[in-house]
């Protein structure tokens, strides 16, 4: 796949995230994808799907915006911003009804047109602090 084709897949993933179409989102992930979360936790495809559903349950529609993409070979780096409202309990934090905006970065490695490795980088502690303020 070309760099621009990989970027188009990333755009489709973000469209699916925003519409909460988890089947469409996961269709772009390899069956044996490795997802490395911000705190170093390593997840598989099903765990990532469950996490996305848990976010949707806690925050309702979340806007995930691509701010910038850089591609080289089979790797795409995505700078993004997530915006949502905390509507129900999430990881022990009761609903605050606060609207938050958190920037982050994905590093995505593609293989055969599918996400093979996804690394998250974002400020989890900042989000938790904001929700507790």
N, C-alpha and C positions, 0 to 999 in steps of 0.2 A: 504494500500500500504506500502511496505517496504521503508526504507530510500534509498536504492540503486535504487528502481523503481522511487521514486520521483526525484532523481538526474538524471536519464535517461530522465525524462520529461523535466527537466531544460535544459539539453543538446539539446533536440529537439526544445525547445523554442529559444535557442540561434542560432541554425541552421536556423530556420525560420526567425529570425530577420536578420541574415546575408544575406539571399537570398531574403529578403523583401517579404516573403510569409505570408501576414498578416492573411489569412484564417487559415493556418496551425498553426501560432502562437496563434491565438485566440481560436483555437479548444482545447487548453490546459487550458483555463481559464473557471471557472464556470460562468454561465450566470449572477449570482449575485455577481461576484467578487468585492472586494473593493481594489482600487489602491490608495495608499497614496504617493503623490509626495514629492519631496525634500523640498519644501516650505510649506508643510502641506495641500496642495490642495487634496481633495478627489474626485476621478473619478470612473466612472463605466467602463464596458467593452468597450462600444462604444467610450467613450472619450479617453480611452487608445489607441484604434485602430487609431483614428483620429490624436492623438499626434504622433504615430509612422509614419504615412503617412506624417505628416508635417515635421518630421525629414528627412525622405527619400527625400522629395521634396527639402529641403534646403541643404542637404549634399550628396545626391546620396547614393551610397553604403557605409554603415557604417560597420566597423568590430567591432563586440562585442565579446570579448574574455573572456572566463571563466578562471580566474587565480587560484581560489581555491573555493572548496565547502565543507561545513560542514553540516552534517545532524544530527538531533535528532528527533525521532518520526516523526511527520507530518510537521516539519519545516526544510527548507533548507536555509542556508545563503550562498550567492554567492558573492565573491569578483570578480569584473570584470573590464575590461578596454574597453572603446569605442574609436575608432580612425576613423576620417573622415575628409573631406575637405569641408569647408564652401563655397558652390557654388551659393547660392541665398539667398535673404532676409529671415531672421528668427527672429521673435519677434522684428521687427523694426530695426534689424542690417543688413545693406546692405552686400552683398557678399564680402568676403575678400580673397577668394581663399587660405586661410591659412589652413594648416593641423594641427589638434589638437588631443590630446590624454588626456582623462579624466578617472581617476579611480572612481569606485563607489562600492556600496554594495546593494544587494537586500536581503530582508528578505521575504521569501515566505512560507506561510502556505497552506498546501494542505488539501483538503477534497474530499474523493471519487475519488482520482486520478486527480483532477483538482485544479488549483490555485484558492484559496478562498480569500486570502489576499496577496497583494504585496506591500511592502514598499520600496521606493527608498531612497537611501542616496548617494548623490554625490555633488560636488562643482559647483553648477549652476553659482554662482557669479564668480568663477575662469574662467569658460568657457566664460562668457560674457566679462570679463576683457580681456582675451586673444584675443577675436575677435575684441575688440575695440582698441587694441594696435597698 
